[in-house]
Amino acid sequence: MISRKTIDEIMMTAKIEEVVGDFVTLKRRGQNWVGICPFHADSNPSMYVSPRLGIFNCFVCDTKGNAVHFIMEHEKISYPEALRYIAKKYNITIEEDAEKTKEELEEDDKKESLLLLNQFAENYFVEQLFDTEDGQNIALSYFKERGLNEAIIKKFKLGYNPEGWDHFTQTALQRGYKKEQLVALGLTKESENGKLFDFLHGRVIFPIHSALGKTLGFGARTLKQGEKIAKYFNSPESEVYHKSDILYGFFFAKKAIRANDNVYLVEGYTDVISMFAAGMENVVASSGTALTKGQIKLIATQTQNITLVYDGDQAGIKASLRGIDMLLESGLNVQTVLLPDGEDPDSFARKSTQEEVKAYFQNNTVSFIIFKANILSKEAGHDPMKRAGIVNEIIQNVADIPDAVARAFYIKECAELFQLTEETLNAQLRKAVWKKHEGQRDKRNDPAGEGKTEALTESINIAEPLPRQPKLESANRLIEVEKNIILLILKHGMFEVDVQEFAEDGAPFFTPTRIDQYIFNEFHHQQIKFSNPLFQKIYYEYSEIAKIAQSQDAIKSHFSTLEDKEITDFVIAHLLNDDPEISEQWFTRFDIVTRSITNNIHKLNNAVEETILMFKLRIIEDYRKLILREIEENTEEELEKPMFQKLQQLLTRREEIAKRLGAVVTF
């Protein structure tokens, strides 16, 4: 178990914007950072990251937490695993409270055991490549013939599984790994007569990594020629490997993707490695399959720009054109590069210098819509019906693009290409967008498809959705006032306000008092408690941390990192919703009172007093209703005089508070 001291060091050292920034492209917005949320189908930045508070919050899907919570949610790993990841990132030495026993190790999560076996397999294949005669003579020479040096081979952890039916399997069994685990990961196969053999024997190995660098599976290429066997074998789906959520090379490419704000998509393992070696490090592969929603979501965490790299195979291009709809619908900016005839990314990168590769990609990148229009236009020739069909197909693609401005640019280019008026194409576009909208509305009305469609604003991009404030469960006005008190102490508790007091002769004077202390005094003297259990729990927790906190930010950070998820969910949702800051210049220029930070602090005196008075007013009103109910339920003989006296006192007190608030009581 990780020691408390280590956990504290991790929490103090981790910077939320750096941890989240490893997976999401962030842009500064005021004191916070914003980015595309990786936890739902996001097209407009809806996730806010606060370095000051050490928290993140998505205002659409409501996923929130600190750096550890982000890693847990993003990688679907446990709390200790997330702590170890962050500790590794910041070179923090893990201290254990006690060594794990054999029994405890056996009780470890099954998924972790499979990941450990994959790591063992990767190390085994690397050793076989570099430390054996066959590995060096057969596999290493194969890689070097393809222009790969040892540095790039080691970076991608390429390996070799030698000929021989079961050498790896027997080695793994001897190390204590179980047959069931080996079979589940596809590393070992079992024949009908029960004989075990290495599934990847006689092949060079390409490990497949998660976004965190964990080994999830393997691709393996045969080195034999002319035999009727599959060129590539790949790991099957398992508890740790879900092909639809993985892009080959993503772990190595993500920093370059963020730096270049673009990702190149190729087809195979060697395409990625050769382009990476040629200096194009922002490259990933879909491993020969059409892109999935999970893979698109992964790309969107790093960039909104994707460039598809095509070789000169016209048949292959046409086949892949129809699989790009999801990319367009996701709001990504899709571009293409067409390589010279007879070249694929691997061969082109190996034949060219780094400068030539970069120059070619820069000079030959075009938008996907125009690329597709050109390809299909050449095929249709001058046939009017074929060209009309192509135009309608392109219009459908343009309709998939959520950004209205981008659609306008594509319409303009397509009008020039097909020699049609923009009005004609826009008329067709409006029909396509409306039809798309109608189809989505039908799905929303279909219970079987509930929850699977996007909001109307996202589908046709009328306007960017505003961040949504989580609603309080109860509409009770007292609870609303209680919430305001809690937010006052969380956001401004350590600020001082002038509290009015009276001397013995009745003369008023003002004493600077911390807001939290003023509220505590009011609650203590009048024995007030919150009606909402969550707010009472936050109140107790605050009373403890306020004794030692050095700043308001320290208090906010404390509440955002508590293990009590009910508290952290409430606090994070509201702390990232600071009042808008408007320049004080507006006051002098336009004679308008503005909501600047300075202005807000000046208003705290009134805000605190009004909030407390409103709270007391709500309590008095609830008490008044109880008395009235008791009066109604009893006969005149049963009622006592003190009951009416209490009611009169309450009404008098209510009028006093209302007068101080400058309000008219209507309830």
Salt bridges, closest charged atoms under 4 A:
ASP8 OD1 - ARG4 NH2 3.04
ASP22 OD2 - LYS89 NZ 2.69
ASP22 OD1 - ARG258 NH2 3.93
ASP42 OD1 - HIS40 NE2 3.60
ASP62 OD1 - LYS64 NZ 2.68
GLU73 OE2 - LYS76 NZ 3.22
GLU75 OE2 - HIS74 ND1 2.80
GLU96 OE2 - ARG84 NH2 2.63
ASP108 OD1 - LYS100 NZ 3.74
GLU122 OE1 - LYS157 NZ 3.89
GLU122 OE2 - HIS209 NE2 2.78
GLU150 OE2 - LYS144 NZ 3.24
GLU150 OE1 - LYS154 NZ 3.99
GLU163 OE1 - HIS201 ND1 3.51
GLU163 OE2 - LYS224 NZ 3.27
GLU190 OE2 - LYS179 NZ 3.60
GLU237 OE1 - HIS242 ND1 3.56
GLU239 OE2 - LYS110 NZ 2.99
GLU329 OE2 - LYS436 NZ 3.53
GLU343 OE2 - LYS351 NZ 3.17
ASP346 OD2 - ARG146 NH2 2.40
ASP346 OD1 - ARG350 NE 2.93
GLU379 OE1 - LYS318 NZ 2.81
GLU393 OE2 - ARG322 NH1 2.96
GLU393 OE2 - LYS372 NZ 3.05
ASP400 OD1 - LYS436 NZ 3.29
GLU422 OE2 - LYS412 NZ 3.74
GLU438 OE1 - ARG441 NH2 2.86
GLU480 OE2 - LYS483 NZ 3.15
ASP516 OD2 - ARG514 NH2 2.64
GLU522 OE1 - LYS616 NZ 2.49
GLU541 OE2 - HIS558 NE2 2.73
GLU544 OE2 - LYS547 NZ 3.66
ASP553 OD1 - ARG52 NH1 2.80
ASP564 OD2 - LYS537 NZ 3.08
GLU566 OE1 - LYS537 NZ 2.91
ASP569 OD2 - LYS565 NZ 2.83
ASP578 OD2 - ARG52 NH2 3.23
ASP579 OD1 - ARG595 NH2 3.22
GLU609 OE2 - ARG660 NH2 2.57
GLU621 OE2 - ARG624 NH2 2.43
GLU621 OE1 - ARG654 NH1 3.31
GLU656 OE1 - ARG653 NH1 3.24
